[in-house]
Amino acid sequence: MSLSKPQPLLSEFSDDPYMVDLVEEYVSNLHLRVDSLSQALEVAEIEELGFLAHQIKGSAGGYGFMPISDQASILESLTEHDSSMEEIRQATDDLVELCRRAAVK
């Protein structure tokens, strides 16, 4: 059984000639956010995870990545409501996976 590579997650603006360069720049820097999320999760820094999730929620939505924005919103909410570390870990992993799938074309 072979594992298939996940489908790229495209921006709603991927066909907009006025946005494509901005979206490309956003995607190329998204790994920095992923690294920050992973580091905050590693040391269980819940407040930092919430802060990062809030930033990603807004920026991803602004660049047309609504699935990323929606997942960031879930993570942000979990960090604000005494959720279990397992729930927070799973939501962070899901967000990281979506961010890694973000693509321009």
C-alpha positions in Angstrom: 0.0 0.0 0.0 1.5 3.3 -1.0 0.8 6.5 0.8 -0.2 9.3 -1.6 1.0 12.8 -1.2 -1.8 15.1 0.2 -3.4 17.4 -2.3 -2.0 21.0 -2.4 -4.2 23.5 -0.7 -4.7 26.4 -3.1 -5.6 30.0 -2.2 -8.9 31.4 -3.3 -6.8 34.0 -5.0 -4.5 31.7 -6.9 -5.9 32.8 -10.2 -6.0 36.5 -9.3 -3.1 38.2 -11.2 -3.1 41.1 -8.6 -2.8 38.7 -5.6 -0.6 35.8 -6.9 2.7 37.4 -5.9 1.4 38.3 -2.4 0.1 34.8 -2.0 3.4 33.3 -3.2 5.3 35.4 -0.6 2.8 34.3 2.1 3.2 30.7 1.3 7.0 30.9 1.1 7.1 32.3 4.7 4.4 30.1 6.2 7.1 27.6 7.2 8.3 30.1 9.8 4.8 30.1 11.4 4.8 26.3 11.4 8.2 26.2 13.1 6.9 28.6 15.7 3.8 26.5 16.3 5.9 23.4 16.7 8.3 25.0 19.1 5.4 26.4 21.2 3.7 23.0 21.3 6.9 21.2 22.2 7.2 23.3 25.4 3.4 23.4 26.0 3.4 27.2 25.8 -0.4 27.5 25.5 -0.6 31.3 25.5 1.9 31.5 22.6 0.0 28.8 20.7 -3.1 30.9 21.0 -1.3 34.0 19.9 0.2 32.3 16.9 -3.2 30.7 16.0 -4.8 34.1 16.1 -2.2 35.6 13.7 -2.5 32.7 11.3 -6.3 32.9 11.4 -6.2 36.4 10.2 -3.4 36.2 7.7 -4.5 32.9 6.1 -8.0 34.3 5.7 -6.6 37.4 4.1 -4.6 35.4 1.6 -7.5 33.1 0.7 -6.6 30.0 2.7 -9.9 29.6 4.6 -9.3 26.0 5.7 -6.1 27.2 7.4 -8.0 30.2 8.9 -10.8 27.9 10.2 -8.4 25.4 11.8 -6.4 28.3 13.4 -9.6 29.5 14.9 -10.3 26.1 16.4 -6.8 26.0 17.9 -7.2 29.6 19.2 -10.5 28.7 20.9 -9.0 25.5 22.5 -6.2 27.5 24.0 -8.7 29.9 25.6 -11.0 27.3 27.2 -8.9 25.0 29.4 -8.9 22.2 26.8 -6.8 19.1 27.2 -3.3 19.1 26.0 -4.3 16.2 23.7 -7.0 18.3 22.0 -4.6 21.2 21.6 -1.9 18.9 20.3 -4.3 17.4 17.7 -5.6 20.8 16.6 -2.0 22.1 16.3 -1.0 19.0 14.2 -4.0 19.6 12.0 -3.1 23.2 11.5 0.5 22.4 10.7 -0.6 19.8 8.1 -2.8 22.4 6.4 -0.1 25.0 6.4 2.3 22.5 4.8 -0.2 21.8 2.0 -0.5 25.5 1.2 0.5 26.2 -2.4 0.3 28.9 -5.0 -0.6 26.7 -8.0 
